[in-house]
C-alpha cells in the first residue's frame, strides 16, 4: 500500500530548521502591522485630534450623514443646528468630517 499512501517517518531532531520555521510567521506579522494595524491607529489618532479641536460655527457631517453647524460644544456632546430652529444633541465621537465654511448655506 506504499504506492497509494506514503509512510510517515519521524524527522531527525535537529534545531537548524526551527528558526526558519518561525520566519513565515514573523513576516506575516510584519505585513499585517504595516498594512492594517499602523494605518488604523493613525486614522484613530487623526479622528481623536479632530474631535478634540471642534469649535462653534464648524460645519460638520456626522457618521450618520447629517450635515449641520455646531452651535454649542460641551465635554461629551455638541449641539448641531441642522435647519432653522432645529438643533440636535450628538456625541462628539460620532462626528465624521469637518466641512469647509459655507457648505451648509450651499445645500439649502
TARAMO-V367463 format. One record per backbone hydrogen bond with DSSP energy under -1.0 kcal/mol. NH is the residue of the N-H (numbers start at 1). CO is the residue of the C=O. If there is no record, write none. Layout:
nh = (NH NH)
co = (CO CO)
This chain:
nh = (4 5 14 21 26 27 28 29 30 31 32 33 34 35 36 37 38 40 41 42 43 44 45 46 47 48 49 50 51 52 53 54 57 58 60 61 62 63 65 68 69 70 71 72 74 78 79 80 81 82 83 86 88 90 92 94 95 96 97 99 103 106)
co = (1 1 12 17 22 23 24 25 26 27 28 29 30 31 32 32 33 36 37 38 39 40 41 42 43 44 45 46 47 48 49 51 70 55 68 97 66 94 62 60 81 58 79 79 77 90 72 88 69 86 86 83 80 78 76 91 92 61 61 59 100 102)
